[in-house]
Amino acid sequence: MIGCLIGEVFALEAPTVLLNVNGVGYEIDTPLSTFCQLQKGQQVTLWTHLAVREDAQLLYGFSNAQEKTIFRTLLKVNGVGPKMALGILSTLSVEMLVHTVENGDVKTLVKVPGVGTKTAERLMIELRDRFKAFSTGSTSNNSTTAQIQFTGNSAVAEAEAALQSLGYKPLEAQKLINAVKADYTEASDIIRAALKSMNK
């Protein structure tokens, strides 16, 4: 099992990071909370989860061990796969997710792409006891001021692509981005603002 990887960010294409570890490039899918902290050329440590399927071996990476633990906890819930788990952690910080579950806030959970009322209720039931062990005093990943260095497409297009990769429908992603794009020039800022607007 690959527990973590330490290397240089070689390329970024939301939500995938290409990490150069001693000359080997690892493709790692990340929640946007982690992705928005990364810059090309940056030396980072990503806590990883390796998923082995019949047709692929997939790596998922997180900025800290707690986020990785939450991801693995989400995967234990019936009906929740890696894509939905990444969507949850991209939309809600660890602290907000724990708070949402503790308070039975179904309305907040159904804002996550792919999470309907029944899935949200199942998450509440199955996660409530498991989340009691987590401390909510850690620093939120959403406070980062790091900028993503994109090439090629515009910041708006990159932001829309990032949301669509996590399960948002094209029109839904476009609506979220259009509501905030006028105030920002960097894709990372647009993504954060769009996700933040959902939690108001």
C-alpha positions as CSV (number, residue, x, y, z in Angstrom):
1,M,0.0,0.0,0.0
2,I,1.2,3.5,-0.9
3,G,0.6,5.6,2.2
4,C,2.0,8.9,1.1
5,L,4.0,10.4,-1.8
6,I,6.6,13.1,-1.5
7,G,7.6,14.9,-4.7
8,E,7.3,17.9,-7.0
9,V,4.1,19.0,-8.6
10,F,4.8,18.5,-12.3
11,A,1.3,19.3,-13.8
12,L,-2.2,20.2,-12.7
13,E,-5.4,19.4,-14.4
14,A,-8.3,19.5,-12.0
15,P,-8.8,17.4,-10.1
16,T,-5.7,15.4,-11.1
17,V,-2.2,16.1,-10.0
18,L,0.9,14.7,-11.7
19,L,3.5,14.3,-9.0
20,N,7.1,13.7,-9.9
21,V,8.6,11.4,-7.3
22,N,12.3,10.7,-8.1
23,G,11.6,10.7,-11.8
24,V,8.4,8.7,-11.7
25,G,5.1,10.6,-12.4
26,Y,2.1,9.6,-10.4
27,E,-1.4,10.6,-11.4
28,I,-3.3,11.4,-8.3
29,D,-7.0,12.5,-8.1
30,T,-7.6,14.9,-5.3
31,P,-10.5,16.8,-3.7
32,L,-10.6,20.4,-4.7
33,S,-9.7,21.4,-1.1
34,T,-6.3,19.8,-1.7
35,F,-6.0,20.7,-5.4
36,C,-6.4,24.4,-4.7
37,Q,-3.4,24.4,-2.4
38,L,-1.0,23.2,-5.0
39,Q,1.3,25.0,-7.4
40,K,3.4,23.7,-10.3
41,G,7.0,23.1,-9.1
42,Q,6.0,22.9,-5.5
43,Q,7.4,20.2,-3.2
44,V,4.5,18.5,-1.4
45,T,3.5,15.5,0.6
46,L,0.2,13.9,-0.4
47,W,-1.4,11.3,1.9
48,T,-2.6,8.7,-0.5
49,H,-5.2,5.9,-0.9
50,L,-4.7,3.2,-3.5
51,A,-7.8,1.7,-5.1
52,V,-7.2,-1.5,-7.0
53,R,-9.8,-2.5,-9.5
54,E,-9.9,-5.2,-12.2
55,D,-9.2,-2.6,-14.9
56,A,-7.1,0.0,-13.1
57,Q,-5.1,1.0,-10.1
58,L,-6.1,4.5,-9.0
59,L,-4.4,6.9,-6.5
60,Y,-6.2,9.5,-4.5
61,G,-4.3,12.1,-2.6
62,F,-5.0,14.5,0.3
63,S,-3.2,17.4,1.9
64,N,-3.4,15.8,5.4
65,A,-3.9,12.5,7.1
66,Q,-7.3,13.4,8.6
67,E,-8.8,14.2,5.1
68,K,-7.5,10.8,3.9
69,T,-9.2,9.1,6.9
70,I,-12.5,10.8,6.2
71,F,-12.3,9.7,2.6
72,R,-11.8,6.1,3.6
73,T,-14.7,6.4,6.1
74,L,-16.9,7.7,3.3
75,L,-16.1,4.8,1.1
76,K,-17.4,2.4,3.8
77,V,-20.9,3.9,3.3
78,N,-23.1,1.8,1.0
79,G,-23.5,3.5,-2.3
80,V,-20.6,5.9,-1.9
81,G,-17.7,5.5,-4.4
82,P,-14.4,7.5,-4.8
83,K,-16.0,10.1,-7.1
84,M,-18.8,10.9,-4.7
85,A,-16.4,10.9,-1.8
86,L,-14.1,13.4,-3.6
87,G,-17.2,15.5,-4.4
88,I,-18.2,15.6,-0.7
89,L,-14.7,16.6,0.4
90,S,-14.5,19.2,-2.4
91,T,-17.8,20.8,-1.4
92,L,-17.5,20.6,2.4
93,S,-14.4,21.0,4.5
94,V,-13.7,18.2,7.0
95,E,-14.9,20.4,9.8
96,M,-18.1,21.3,8.0
97,L,-18.8,17.7,7.1
98,V,-18.4,16.5,10.6
99,H,-20.7,19.4,11.8
100,T,-23.2,18.6,9.1
101,V,-23.4,14.9,10.2
102,E,-23.6,15.7,13.9
103,N,-26.5,18.1,13.3
104,G,-28.4,15.9,10.8
105,D,-28.2,18.6,8.2
106,V,-29.5,16.7,5.2
107,K,-30.1,20.0,3.2
108,T,-26.4,20.7,3.2
109,L,-25.4,17.2,2.1
110,V,-27.8,17.2,-0.9
111,K,-25.9,20.1,-2.4
112,V,-23.1,17.7,-3.2
113,P,-23.3,16.4,-6.8
114,G,-24.8,12.9,-6.9
115,V,-26.0,13.0,-3.4
116,G,-29.8,12.7,-3.2
117,T,-32.0,12.7,-0.1
118,K,-31.8,9.0,0.5
119,T,-28.0,8.9,0.1
120,A,-27.7,11.9,2.5
121,E,-29.9,10.2,5.1
122,R,-27.8,7.0,4.8
123,L,-24.7,9.1,5.2
124,M,-26.1,10.6,8.4
125,I,-27.0,7.3,9.9
126,E,-23.7,5.5,9.0
127,L,-21.3,8.3,9.8
128,R,-22.7,9.7,13.0
129,D,-21.0,7.2,15.3
130,R,-17.8,7.0,13.2
131,F,-17.4,10.7,13.2
132,K,-17.5,11.0,17.0
133,A,-13.8,10.0,17.1
134,F,-12.8,13.0,14.9
135,S,-11.7,16.3,16.3
136,T,-13.1,19.4,14.5
137,G,-10.4,21.7,15.8
138,S,-8.0,21.3,12.9
139,T,-7.3,24.1,10.4
140,S,-9.7,24.1,7.4
141,N,-8.1,23.5,4.0
142,N,-10.4,26.2,2.5
143,S,-8.3,29.0,4.0
144,T,-5.4,28.6,1.7
145,T,-4.3,31.5,-0.4
146,A,-2.1,29.4,-2.8
147,Q,-2.7,30.0,-6.5
148,I,-2.9,27.3,-9.2
149,Q,-0.8,27.8,-12.3
150,F,-3.0,26.8,-15.2
151,T,-1.9,26.7,-18.9
152,G,-4.0,26.5,-22.0
153,N,-7.7,27.0,-21.2
154,S,-9.0,30.1,-19.4
155,A,-9.5,30.2,-15.7
156,V,-13.3,30.0,-16.1
157,A,-13.0,27.0,-18.4
158,E,-10.7,25.3,-15.9
159,A,-13.0,26.0,-13.0
160,E,-16.0,24.6,-14.9
161,A,-14.1,21.5,-15.9
162,A,-13.0,21.0,-12.3
163,L,-16.6,21.0,-11.0
164,Q,-17.8,18.8,-13.9
165,S,-15.1,16.2,-13.1
166,L,-16.6,15.9,-9.6
167,G,-20.1,15.2,-10.9
168,Y,-21.7,18.6,-11.4
169,K,-23.8,18.8,-14.6
170,P,-22.4,21.2,-17.2
171,L,-25.2,23.7,-16.8
172,E,-25.0,23.5,-13.0
173,A,-21.2,24.0,-13.1
174,Q,-21.6,26.9,-15.5
175,K,-24.3,28.6,-13.3
176,L,-22.1,28.3,-10.2
177,I,-19.1,29.7,-12.0
178,N,-21.0,32.5,-13.7
179,A,-22.2,33.7,-10.3
180,V,-18.7,34.4,-9.0
181,K,-16.3,34.7,-12.0
182,A,-16.5,38.5,-12.3
183,D,-14.8,38.9,-9.0
184,Y,-11.7,36.7,-9.7
185,T,-9.1,36.1,-12.3
186,E,-7.5,32.8,-11.0
187,A,-9.2,29.5,-11.4
188,S,-8.4,28.5,-7.9
189,D,-10.2,31.5,-6.5
190,I,-13.2,31.0,-8.8
191,I,-13.5,27.3,-7.7
192,R,-13.3,28.2,-4.0
193,A,-15.9,31.0,-4.4
194,A,-18.3,28.8,-6.3
195,L,-18.1,26.0,-3.7
196,K,-18.4,28.5,-0.8
197,S,-21.5,30.0,-2.4
198,M,-23.2,26.6,-2.2
199,N,-22.7,26.5,1.6
200,K,-24.4,29.8,2.3
